[in-house]
Amino acid sequence: MSSSVTEKCSLRAVPDNHERSMHLHHRGQKVRFEDEEAEIIRVSPLMVIRTKERVVCGALHDRIQCLAA
């Protein structure tokens, strides 16, 4: 086994930010997005949130803030 294969395998074992954030967010959770309160509709494969006037989807994990329960 070459060292490059070992490095590739060890890197896959570490979850990236997207995988970690999927465990932090869940359907129905209230969050803040662009100074508006929003509700998470779906987390995977793309996050989908609903604000008062629009529905937004995409890689939003780094662009939302959790609200206190």
N, C-alpha and C positions, 0 to 999 in steps of 0.2 A: 504494500500500500504506500503510495507516495505521500509526501507531506502536504501537498496541495489538496488532496482528497480529505485528509484529516482536518485541515483548516476549514474546508467547506462544510464538513459535517458539524464541527464545533460551533460554527457561526449560526447554523440553522437551529441549534438547540436553544439559543438565546432569543426570547420573544422580542419583536420590535415594538415601537411605540403604539402602532395600530392594534396589535394583538393585546397589549396590556390595557389599552383604553377600552377595548371591547368588554373587558371584565368590569370596568368601572362604570360603564353606562348601561342602562337597561330601558326597555320599552316603558313608556309612561312617565319617565323621569322628567322633572322640570329643570330646565337649564336656561342660561342667558346667552343670547346670540345677537351681536350688534346692538346692544342696549335694549333688547326686547326679550320678554319672557317667551320661552318656547317649550314645547313638549316633544320628547323623542318618540317617533312613530316606529322606527326600525333602526337596528344597529348594524346588521350585517346583510349583505355584503357591502352596501354603502349606507352610511348613516342618513336618515331622513328625519327632519324636524319640522314642526308646524308652529309658526308664530301666529299672531292675531290675523295678519293679512296675507300670508304667503306660506308656501311649502318649499323647503330648501333641502337639497340632497347633495351628497358628495363626501369628500374627505374633510369632515367638520370636526374631528376629534380634537384638534389643536386650536380650534376657533370658538369653542363653547366654554362656558364656565358653569360649574354645577351650582345649583341654589341649595341653601340649607333646607333640610326637610322640615 
